[in-house]
Amino acid sequence: MSQPSNPTFSQSAATGVDHRNTLPSPPQGPSDVIGRVEQTLTEVEHACRAIGDERNSAFGLSVIIPVFNERQTLPKILDRIDEVMPEGTQTVVVDDASTDGTAQWLAALPSRADRTILLRGRNHGKGSAVRMGMRHSRGEIVAIQDADTEYDPIDLLDVIAPIQQGEAEVVYGSRYLEQSDDPSLFHRLGNWALTAISNCMTGQRLTDMETCHKAFRGELVRSIRIKECRFGFEPEITGKIAERGIAIAEVPTGYLYRSYEEGKKITWKDGIAALACMWRYRNAGWLWRAVAGAGRVLTRLPSLARNKVA
């Protein structure tokens, strides 16, 4: 951006004081100078307090939405959040350098006190976007919602309920606690394997570690340092929650599967990376849990085979 041609205004921009159309002040005594200094310090103190109050104003719930190339579905998700979420919900949308017009659409939205929009210049991955969203969250509860339509935001109300009632600090919405609508056998088996291995590494008893719908007590999750940038966020946060001795509760959540042709992004490569993350964030006692878990699987194989034949 070009600099203003007026030299007086350029100096004002640098100092933060506008000197245009002002006359020279008469000589001032020491008391006048002290008075002005005290007045300036008071104004600065009030401004800092106002900024602090704005930053510290808490919401009951913060919903983080990581986004990458979801121009068609994101508007539906934001409308749905406005429709079903309680009053006092903060929405934090983090666009991870979308190339399909999502960022431009977000930039054109009118400003709202309960909505924070963060636009990134480079793509870093879902975990990195969630991490940024957590830094900007101010809710007593922090939940995660994908920008596609696989998960309905209304199901987040069931996920956050145990935290609101003081029954849990962390809750995952499981797609497999009840009858699943996931038509992909490959996807179901892959998720089962990753969740089973994660349980061995962490000591949790989950049915769906890779679920999008996760909710946390705000102070807790903001105190956890997240390192993984892509889908490794899921096993990392699970391992670090377990490391603190916190049991993760589960409630059923809905799921509407979409294919890769429809925009699904996670691949088998992310599954391999997840295994590495599970090893990296494993907890003490993992070997004994792995042996016990393998024993349970071997015990169940005959019944699973009979059911398959039947």
C-alpha positions in Angstrom: 0.0 0.0 0.0 1.5 3.4 -0.9 2.4 5.9 1.8 0.4 9.1 2.2 2.0 12.1 0.4 1.4 14.5 3.3 4.6 14.3 5.5 2.7 15.5 8.6 0.2 12.7 8.2 2.9 10.1 7.7 4.5 11.2 10.9 1.1 10.9 12.6 0.7 7.4 11.4 4.0 6.4 12.9 3.3 8.0 16.3 -0.3 7.2 16.6 -1.2 11.0 17.0 -2.9 13.1 14.3 -1.2 16.5 14.0 -3.2 17.8 11.1 -5.0 21.2 11.6 -3.4 21.8 15.0 -1.8 25.1 16.2 1.4 25.3 18.2 0.7 24.9 21.9 1.7 27.6 24.4 4.6 26.9 26.7 3.6 24.5 29.5 4.8 24.3 33.1 5.8 21.1 34.9 2.4 20.7 36.4 0.7 20.8 33.0 3.1 18.2 31.6 2.5 15.9 34.6 -1.3 16.4 34.3 -1.2 15.4 30.6 1.0 12.4 31.4 -1.4 11.2 34.1 -4.4 11.7 31.7 -2.6 9.7 29.0 -1.7 6.9 31.4 -5.3 6.7 32.6 -6.6 6.5 29.0 -4.1 3.7 28.2 -5.2 1.8 31.4 -8.9 2.1 30.4 -8.1 0.9 26.9 -6.1 -2.1 28.1 -8.9 -3.0 30.5 -11.4 -2.8 27.7 -9.3 -5.0 25.5 -8.8 -7.5 28.3 -12.5 -7.6 29.1 -13.3 -8.3 25.4 -10.7 -11.1 25.2 -11.7 -12.6 28.5 -15.5 -12.5 27.9 -16.5 -16.2 28.1 -19.0 -18.0 26.0 -20.9 -21.1 27.2 -19.7 -23.0 24.2 -17.1 -22.6 21.4 -17.6 -24.6 18.2 -14.4 -24.9 16.1 -14.9 -25.6 12.4 -11.7 -26.4 10.4 -12.4 -25.8 6.7 -10.6 -26.8 3.5 -12.5 -26.5 0.2 -16.0 -26.8 1.6 -17.7 -23.9 -0.3 -20.9 -25.9 -1.0 -21.4 -27.4 2.5 -20.0 -24.8 4.9 -23.0 -22.3 4.6 -25.3 -25.2 5.5 -23.3 -26.0 8.6 -23.2 -22.4 9.8 -26.9 -22.0 9.2 -27.5 -25.2 11.1 -25.3 -24.0 14.1 -27.4 -20.8 14.2 -30.5 -22.9 14.2 -29.8 -25.5 16.9 -27.0 -24.2 19.1 -27.8 -22.4 22.4 -27.5 -18.7 22.8 -24.0 -17.6 23.8 -22.3 -20.0 21.4 -19.0 -18.8 19.8 -18.2 -20.2 16.3 -14.6 -20.2 15.3 -14.1 -20.9 11.6 -10.5 -21.6 10.5 -10.1 -21.7 6.7 -7.0 -23.7 5.9 -6.1 -21.9 2.6 -9.1 -23.2 0.6 -8.8 -22.9 -3.2 -12.5 -23.2 -4.1 -13.8 -19.8 -3.1 -14.5 -20.7 0.6 -12.1 -18.1 1.9 -13.6 -15.4 -0.3 -17.1 -16.3 0.8 -16.0 -16.2 4.5 -14.3 -12.8 4.1 -17.5 -11.3 2.7 -19.6 -12.4 5.7 -20.8 -9.6 7.9 -18.9 -9.3 11.2 -20.5 -10.9 14.3 -19.5 -10.8 17.9 -20.1 -14.5 18.3 -18.2 -15.6 15.2 -14.5 -15.6 14.7 -13.2 -16.2 11.1 -9.5 -17.0 10.6 -8.1 -17.2 7.1 -4.8 -18.9 6.5 -2.5 -18.2 3.6 -1.0 -21.8 3.5 -2.5 -25.2 4.0 -1.2 -26.9 7.1 -3.9 -29.6 7.8 -6.9 -30.2 10.1 -4.9 -30.6 13.3 -3.1 -27.3 12.8 -6.5 -25.6 12.0 -8.0 -27.0 15.2 -5.0 -25.9 17.2 -5.4 -22.3 15.9 -9.2 -22.5 16.6 -8.5 -23.5 20.2 -6.2 -20.6 20.8 -9.1 -18.3 19.8 -11.8 -20.1 21.7 -13.3 -18.6 24.8 -16.0 -21.1 25.7 -16.3 -23.0 28.9 -16.8 -26.0 26.6 -15.0 -26.4 23.3 -16.4 -28.7 20.6 -15.3 -29.7 17.1 -17.5 -29.7 14.1 -16.5 -30.6 10.5 -17.5 -28.2 7.7 -19.0 -31.0 5.6 -22.4 -32.5 6.1 -21.3 -36.0 7.4 -22.0 -34.8 11.0 -25.1 -32.8 12.0 -24.4 -30.0 14.5 -27.5 -30.9 16.4 -25.8 -34.1 17.6 -23.2 -31.9 19.4 -25.8 -31.0 21.9 -25.8 -34.7 23.1 -21.9 -34.6 23.1 -21.6 -31.5 25.3 -24.4 -32.5 27.7 -22.3 -34.7 30.0 -19.8 -31.8 30.4 -22.5 -29.3 31.1 -23.9 -31.7 33.8 -20.5 -32.1 35.4 -20.4 -35.8 34.6 -17.3 -35.7 32.2 -14.5 -33.5 31.1 -14.1 -35.0 27.6 -16.8 -36.6 25.5 -16.6 -38.2 22.0 -19.6 -38.7 19.8 -19.3 -42.3 18.6 -20.7 -43.4 15.2 -20.7 -47.0 16.3 -22.4 -47.1 19.7 -25.7 -47.6 17.9 -26.5 -48.9 14.4 -24.1 -47.3 12.0 -25.1 -45.8 8.6 -21.5 -46.2 7.3 -21.8 -48.3 4.1 -18.1 -48.7 3.6 -16.7 -51.9 5.0 -13.2 -50.7 4.4 -13.9 -47.5 6.4 -15.6 -49.4 9.3 -12.8 -52.0 9.6 -10.1 -49.3 9.4 -11.8 -47.3 12.1 -12.2 -50.3 14.3 -8.5 -51.3 14.0 -7.3 -47.7 14.7 -9.6 -47.4 17.7 -8.6 -50.8 19.1 -4.9 -50.0 18.8 -5.5 -46.5 20.3 -7.2 -48.2 23.3 -4.2 -50.4 23.8 -1.8 -47.4 23.7 -3.9 -45.1 25.9 -6.0 -47.3 28.2 -9.2 -45.7 27.1 -12.3 -47.8 26.2 -13.5 -46.1 23.0 -15.5 -47.4 20.1 -14.7 -44.4 17.8 -11.4 -42.6 18.4 -11.4 -41.0 14.9 -14.8 -39.3 15.3 -15.1 -35.6 14.4 -17.5 -34.8 17.2 -15.3 -34.2 20.2 -16.0 -31.9 23.2 -13.8 -30.8 26.0 -13.9 -28.6 29.1 -12.4 -25.4 27.7 -9.7 -24.8 30.3 -8.5 -28.4 30.0 -8.1 -28.5 26.2 -6.5 -25.1 26.0 -3.9 -26.3 28.4 -2.8 -29.1 26.1 -0.1 -28.5 23.6 -1.1 -30.0 20.3 1.8 -30.8 17.8 0.2 -32.8 15.0 -0.9 -30.8 11.9 -3.0 -33.3 10.0 -5.4 -36.1 11.1 -2.8 -37.2 13.7 -4.6 -34.7 15.9 -7.1 -37.4 16.8 -4.7 -40.0 18.4 -2.6 -37.2 19.8 -5.4 -35.5 21.8 -6.7 -38.9 22.9 -3.3 -39.9 24.2 -2.6 -36.7 26.0 -6.1 -36.7 27.6 -5.3 -40.3 28.8 -1.9 -39.2 30.1 -3.7 -36.9 32.5 -5.7 -39.7 33.9 -9.0 -38.5 32.4 -11.5 -41.1 31.1 -13.2 -40.1 27.8 -16.9 -40.6 27.8 -18.8 -41.6 24.7 -22.4 -40.9 23.5 -24.0 -41.9 20.1 -23.7 -39.4 17.3 -25.2 -39.5 13.8 -23.1 -39.9 10.6 -23.9 -39.5 7.0 -21.0 -41.1 5.0 -19.8 -39.3 1.9 -17.5 -40.8 -0.8 -14.2 -39.5 -2.1 -16.0 -38.4 -5.2 -18.1 -36.2 -2.9 -15.1 -34.6 -1.2 -13.9 -37.0 1.5 -10.2 -36.2 2.2 -8.8 -38.8 4.7 -6.9 -41.7 3.0 -5.1 -44.8 4.0 -1.9 -42.8 4.2 -3.5 -40.9 7.1 -4.2 -44.2 8.7 -0.5 -45.2 8.6 0.4 -41.8 10.0 -2.2 -42.3 12.8 -0.4 -45.5 13.8 2.9 -43.6 14.2 1.1 -41.0 16.3 -0.4 -43.6 18.6 3.1 -45.0 19.2 4.5 -41.5 19.8 1.8 -40.6 22.4 1.4 -44.1 24.0 1.0 -44.3 27.8 2.6 -46.6 30.3 1.3 -50.2 30.4 0.6 -50.3 26.6 2.2 -53.7 26.1 0.1 -55.5 28.7 -3.1 -53.8 27.2 -2.0 -54.8 23.7 -1.6 -58.5 24.7 -4.9 -58.5 26.5 -6.6 -56.8 23.6 -5.2 -59.3 21.1 -6.5 -62.1 23.3 -10.0 -60.7 23.3 -9.9 -60.4 19.5 -8.8 -64.0 19.1 -11.5 -65.2 21.4 -14.2 -63.4 19.4 -13.0 -64.6 16.0 -14.9 -67.9 16.0 -18.2 -66.2 16.8 -17.6 -63.5 14.2 -16.9 -66.1 11.6 -20.1 -68.0 12.5 -22.1 -64.9 12.2 -20.5 -64.1 8.8 -21.4 -67.6 7.5 -24.9 -67.3 8.8 
